[in-house]
Amino acid sequence: RYFLVGSNPAETKYRVLKIDRTEPKDLVIIDDKHVYTQQEVRELLGRLDLGNRTKMGQKGSSGLSRAVSAFGIVGFVRFLEGYYIVLITKRRKMADIGGHAIYKIEDTNMIYIPNDSVRVSHPDEARYLRIFQNVDLSSNFYFSYSYDLSHSLQYNLTVLRMPLEILKTETTQTRQESFDIFEDEGLSTQGGSGVFGICSTPYKKYVWNAKLLEAVRSAVHRDWLLYIIHGFCGQSKLLIYGRPIYVTLIARRSSKFAGTRFLKRGANCEGDVANEVETEQILYDASVMSFSAGSYSSYVQVRGSVPLYWSQDISTMMPKPPITLDQADPYAHVAALHFDQMLQRFGSPIIILNLVKEREKRKHERILSEELVAAVTYLNQFLPPEHAIIYIPWDMAKYTKSKLCNVLDRLNVIAESVVKKTGFFVNRPDSYCSILRPDEKWNELGGCVVSTGRLQTGVLRTNCVDCLDRTNTAQFMVGKCALAYQLYSLGLIDKPNLQFDTDAVRLFEELYEDHGDTLSLQYGGSQLVHRVKTYRKIAPWTQHSKDIMQTLSRYYSNAFSDADRQDSINLFLGVFKPAEGKPHLWELPTDFYLHHKNTLSLSQTRQSYTYWWTTGVLKHLPLPFDEVTCAENRRKLTVKKFHKYEEEIDIHNEFFRPYELSSFDETFCLAMTNSTRDFMPKNVGIDPSPFTVRKPDETGKSVLGNKNNREETVLQRKTAASAPPPPSEEAVSSSSEDDSGTDKEDEGAVSQRSTPVKVTDTGDNTKITENVVQATKDVYGVNLSDIPSEDDLAIYARFVQLGQSQHKQDKGSQQFCSKRPLDKVINLIPISSFSQDNIYEVQPPRADRKSIEIFHAHIQAGRGNMQPLGRDDFLMYREYIRNRYM
């Protein structure tokens, strides 16, 4: 047998899985449904060790040996022989949302479960294993133990606000069906100190290991199930006069109809489109961590192929194969299914920004535009006018070629109108200053205003042909516009506007370029060809040669390696399941039948041509159906009652890990891209605001550009699917100082447990210290003269005399308690009519007696005079020892 022992982060609670290795083809897993303490697990493993030794008392031949240490289970997979288990062996912290850590998978391990004695070998097993391992799990796969990455922040926080009465009824219903018979023990003795915890069902569309966990989902406790997403995750710190604001970008790639560029186009019969990615930008004030007390804001947008039946024939070996419409769809059946999914998840309005070419000598991209207009026009006939799908066509390529038009100015106008229609999510009500001094743009903002803040209703769906270069720039502009509103809603800027060439926008642009490069590599096989700088027309001439190289790289990937990658994705996602007597994966002429289920069997129920949406969706619009409190959605939630101080819901313990010895190497915040360190000019003078427009040659990147040693030491956000540094001088090393690995355990990297963070070699230290000591002109904006003039000295002497006189008077009045001012002393009267505690001055707080006693005890402890411990201290210490060691 294999024994899987899993623990919580503090290593105080354990669960054990037993995996039977005597079955050659079946997976037999036993979960004993008990939560062990550390002592109980040691005793259990000790008994197993003793019982499995060949001779009793012989210590050399252990009956139990550790096979592997891992951070989670990706899943179980079987080809033609027995099952394999896929384990995460290395991880790296990539982001932090409200104290919930998001990790990137760095390395995995596949272990064959059945024993060699029962193994039934098959000649094609090794080939299937090789194809499965072609999906590089160390390249942009992410997971979190406590945060649901498959849903948006708006959904996760809306679920948290469910009314208490509903939760109570849900708990009583699920109590009888509780998986763990020991989970609820002790709750009754706690009286009224119970707290409700909610666990939502992940959104299957964005989960990439759903098929791998299918075999064990019903057999094991939900804590064993770890759902992973594929796409991009990046986080940067925006410092606003020292106040840390975290800007996070999460992209979720759809696992439905997934694949590579020319092999997956359009949509399948279920309305899932190719290259569908949901991008969410989350902004929050990192000085307050919890979801209930902190300020959080998010904005979601989507990209995806045009939802029609279309494809491109790559057998012609042309750089741009002709576009063909494969099936006539007069009733827009596939588009209806796709937009129905979107109405359920995002609400209305759905806005389509179509960036494909409108004018061409030979009809190519225009075929898609014409068909999409017809589909949207047909579907809008049956929707109420206020919830109609909004279609915005804009030929971006034509505007780019024109010397008269500024592409980004036009995109900015579109972005403003889009964000006004959809609104954005923020979890706090409007600040008082925006009520006192309302901005006219703020009052026109759409979305849904609720007592706890604002909700985003509807979504922008952007597409070009590939949904790569043009789409990424358009999404960046919409994201930039939304970012301004988000900053304004959190009270960080006075107007919802952001200018280019500010530190904040440069930081945001770098995040979006990393995001675009990563998604482009996953789908197209190369990084972005056209970047934001290309469309701003400020890219240097060296950019053209890099663009040509990226185009060639994309063409090579599409021609030679895409077919193998598509096979790997089909096998990994369970679209193709190997079986005896069936053709092998490499023998199939096409995977069309695997992705289009209606080609193999006719569906019994046919969708209406007019009422094309799901029942109940229209009733709740503009709110998304998935976020409405109704019986159907409540079935997707698991509600459980906890003790008030249960570690599973204690975010403080989860984040700060008081039971562990902290290491600076593991502190994620140190390595995050920082607006002050990485973007602000070092000779900034008197304006350190990240919202001030800088000159193009004035960025911190050019100052830090020569620090190669630092770039090597501080690990990249971007790994296998990452961008090269943009070529311009102002953005050298865009893929440099970022997210160093939390649990990265590479032998060649810096030691995991060493305390100091190695930032630079000694050769660079001198350069840094030279920058720290700067001239007074650079720092304060004025030069201090060497010797003040006699007049200035005389004024200063009089000023000092005044101060001393006032000081004497204060002392004198305390000594004599006389209300009469002393003779020959100037009596100073405050000019301000305000009391001491006003907007300009704050009254010092008064400390109570208990606080003073604690402070004095603290001082005495520092001198070695310890206070006797009270009863409460003893009880707290005993609880700590019991949790940690018993």
Secondary structure, DSSP 8 states (H G I E B T S, - for coil): -EEEEEE-TTS--EEEEEE--S-SS---EEE----B-HHHHHHHHHHHHHHT-SSTT-SSS-S-------SEEEEEEESSSSEEEEEEEEEEEEEEETTEEEEEEEEEEEEE-S-TTT----TTHHHHHHHHTTS-TTSSEEE-SSS-TTS-HHHHHHHHT--HHHHHHHHHHHHHT-S-TTTTTTTGGGTT-EEEEEEE---GGG-SSHHHHTTTTTTS-GGG----EEEEEEEEEEEETTEEEEEEEEEEE-STT---TTTS-SB-TTS-BTT-EEEEEEEEETTS--TTTS-EEEEEEEE---SSSEEE-GGG--SS--EEE-S--TT-HHHHHHHHHHHHHH-S-EEEEE-S-S--SS-STHHHHHHHHHHHHHHHTTS-GGG--EEEE--HHHHHH-SS--HHHHHHHHHHHHHHHH--EESS---HHHHHS--HHHHT--SEEETTEEE--SEEEEE-SSSSHHHHHHHHHHHHHHHHHHHHHTTS-SSS---TTBHHHHHHHHHHHHHHHHHHHHHHSS--SS-HHHHHT---THHHHHHHHHHHHHHHIIIIIHHHHHHHHHHHTTSS---TTS--GGG-S-SHHHH-GGGTS--SS---SS--S-TTHHHHTTS-GGGS-SHHHHTTEEEEEEETT-GGG-HHHHHH-TTS---GGG-HHHHSEEIIIIIS-TT-TT---TTSB--TT--HHHHHTT-HHHHHHS--S--TT-----SSGGGTTTT-S----SB---SSSS-TT-SS-----HHHHHHHHHHHS--HHHHHSS---SS--HHHHHHHHHHHHHHHHHHHHHHHHHHH--SS--TTS-----S--S-SSSSS--------HHHHHHHHHHHHHHTT------HHHHHHHHHHHHHHH-
